[in-house]
Amino acid sequence: MTVGENVALPMEMFTTQPPDVVRKLVELKLGLVGMEQAIDLFPSEISGGMRKRAGLARAIALDPDILFFDEPSAGLDPITSARLDDLILTLRDGLGATIVIVSHELPSLFAIADDGIFLDAKTHLPIAHGSPRDLRDHSTIPEVMAFMNRSSTIPPTDETKADRHV
């Protein structure tokens, strides 16, 4: 499928819009992500960053209220990743959508997120909540501090110190 056909698919599946209207909407969605020139290209003919933007155009095809991203900048170079972050913010503001992102990319978290939940790696349960900057600067949870500050060591807590002496 071409980039345009990929973006059109949700519209064709879930609306009754005629083909000419779908085509115009596809052009609009691709235009929003700076991809209008790629409408007739195949995914194998575009770069990784362009594939991410084409995927974003498809994700906004039906004007959702909430957009979910799982590691949106994975595999991208830092400049392309920053551009994708900017595009996500532009679309959030322009479309009024809520953005939910799962990411380990700290620069993206600091650029995009207003609020965050930190999940414990062992229990998979939330252990911290707040803005990424607040979590980085003020968290008292060693794992959160280590992650948000890119530290290779987790400072010992009273609990872990006690475990070492047993």
C-alpha positions as CSV (number, residue, x, y, z in Angstrom):
1,M,0.0,0.0,0.0
2,T,1.2,3.5,-0.7
3,V,1.5,6.2,2.0
4,G,-1.8,7.7,0.9
5,E,-3.6,4.3,0.9
6,N,-2.3,3.7,4.4
7,V,-3.7,7.0,5.6
8,A,-7.0,6.4,3.8
9,L,-7.6,2.9,5.2
10,P,-9.2,3.9,8.5
11,M,-11.5,6.4,6.7
12,E,-12.5,3.7,4.2
13,M,-13.2,1.2,6.9
14,F,-15.0,3.4,9.4
15,T,-16.7,6.1,7.4
16,T,-19.0,6.3,4.4
17,Q,-17.1,9.2,2.8
18,P,-16.9,9.0,-1.0
19,P,-13.4,8.4,-2.5
20,D,-12.9,12.0,-3.6
21,V,-13.6,13.2,-0.1
22,V,-11.3,10.6,1.4
23,R,-8.5,11.6,-1.0
24,K,-8.9,15.3,0.1
25,L,-8.8,14.3,3.7
26,V,-5.7,12.1,3.1
27,E,-4.0,15.1,1.5
28,L,-5.0,17.3,4.4
29,K,-3.7,14.8,7.0
30,L,-0.4,14.3,5.1
31,G,-0.1,18.0,4.8
32,L,-0.4,18.4,8.6
33,V,2.6,16.2,9.1
34,G,4.6,17.6,6.1
35,M,4.2,14.6,3.9
36,E,1.9,15.7,1.1
37,Q,4.6,15.0,-1.5
38,A,4.8,11.3,-0.4
39,I,1.1,10.4,-1.0
40,D,1.9,8.0,-3.9
41,L,5.2,6.6,-2.4
42,F,5.6,3.2,-0.8
43,P,6.9,2.9,2.8
44,S,10.1,1.3,1.3
45,E,10.7,4.5,-0.6
46,I,10.7,6.9,2.4
47,S,13.0,7.4,5.4
48,G,12.4,6.2,8.9
49,G,11.4,9.7,10.0
50,M,9.0,10.0,7.1
51,R,7.5,6.6,8.1
52,K,6.9,7.9,11.6
53,R,5.2,11.0,10.2
54,A,3.1,8.8,7.8
55,G,2.0,6.7,10.8
56,L,1.1,9.8,12.6
57,A,-1.0,11.0,9.6
58,R,-2.8,7.6,9.7
59,A,-3.3,7.9,13.5
60,I,-5.1,11.3,13.1
61,A,-7.1,10.1,10.1
62,L,-10.3,9.8,12.1
63,D,-9.6,12.9,14.3
64,P,-9.3,11.0,17.6
65,D,-9.6,12.7,21.0
66,I,-6.7,10.6,22.3
67,L,-3.5,9.6,20.5
68,F,-1.3,6.8,22.0
69,F,2.4,6.6,21.1
70,D,4.7,3.7,22.1
71,E,8.3,4.9,21.8
72,P,7.6,7.3,19.0
73,S,11.2,8.3,18.4
74,A,12.7,4.8,18.7
75,G,15.3,4.3,16.0
76,L,15.5,8.0,15.0
77,D,18.5,10.2,15.1
78,P,18.4,13.1,17.7
79,I,17.5,15.8,15.2
80,T,14.7,13.8,13.6
81,S,13.5,12.8,17.0
82,A,13.3,16.5,18.1
83,R,11.4,17.3,15.0
84,L,8.9,14.5,15.7
85,D,8.5,15.8,19.2
86,D,7.7,19.3,17.8
87,L,5.2,17.8,15.4
88,I,3.5,15.9,18.2
89,L,3.2,19.1,20.2
90,T,1.9,21.0,17.1
91,L,-0.7,18.4,16.4
92,R,-1.7,18.2,20.1
93,D,-2.3,21.9,20.2
94,G,-3.9,22.1,16.7
95,L,-6.2,19.2,17.1
96,G,-6.9,19.5,20.8
97,A,-6.1,15.9,21.3
98,T,-4.7,14.3,24.5
99,I,-1.4,12.6,23.9
100,V,-0.3,9.5,25.8
101,I,3.3,8.4,25.3
102,V,5.2,5.4,26.5
103,S,8.9,6.3,26.3
104,H,12.3,5.9,27.7
105,E,13.6,8.9,25.7
106,L,14.3,11.5,28.3
107,P,14.7,14.4,25.8
108,S,11.3,13.6,24.4
109,L,9.7,13.3,27.8
110,F,11.0,16.7,28.9
111,A,9.9,18.3,25.6
112,I,6.4,16.8,25.3
113,A,5.1,15.7,28.7
114,D,3.2,17.8,31.1
115,D,2.5,14.9,33.4
116,G,4.0,11.5,33.8
117,I,3.7,8.2,35.6
118,F,6.7,6.2,36.5
119,L,6.2,2.4,36.6
120,D,8.4,0.2,38.7
121,A,10.4,-2.3,36.6
122,K,9.8,-5.2,39.0
123,T,6.1,-4.7,40.0
124,H,4.9,-2.9,36.9
125,L,2.9,-0.6,39.2
126,P,3.0,3.2,39.4
127,I,5.5,4.4,41.9
128,A,5.7,8.1,41.0
129,H,3.6,10.7,39.3
130,G,4.2,14.3,38.3
131,S,5.9,16.5,35.6
132,P,9.1,15.0,34.3
133,R,11.1,17.9,35.5
134,D,9.6,17.6,39.0
135,L,10.3,13.9,39.1
136,R,13.9,14.5,38.0
137,D,14.5,17.3,40.4
138,H,12.5,16.4,43.5
139,S,11.7,12.7,43.6
140,T,12.7,10.9,46.7
141,I,12.4,7.5,45.1
142,P,15.9,6.2,44.2
143,E,14.8,4.3,41.0
144,V,13.0,7.4,39.7
145,M,16.0,9.7,40.5
146,A,18.4,7.3,38.8
147,F,16.2,7.0,35.7
148,M,15.3,10.7,35.3
149,N,19.0,11.7,35.8
150,R,20.5,8.9,33.7
151,S,22.5,7.6,36.6
152,S,24.0,4.2,36.4
153,T,23.6,3.6,40.1
154,I,20.5,3.7,42.3
155,P,21.3,5.3,45.7
156,P,20.7,2.9,48.5
157,T,17.6,3.5,50.7
158,D,17.3,2.6,54.3
159,E,15.4,-0.5,53.3
160,T,18.1,-1.7,50.8
161,K,20.8,-0.9,53.4
162,A,19.0,-3.1,55.9
163,D,18.8,-5.9,53.3
164,R,22.6,-5.8,52.8
165,H,23.3,-6.3,56.5
166,V,21.1,-9.4,56.9
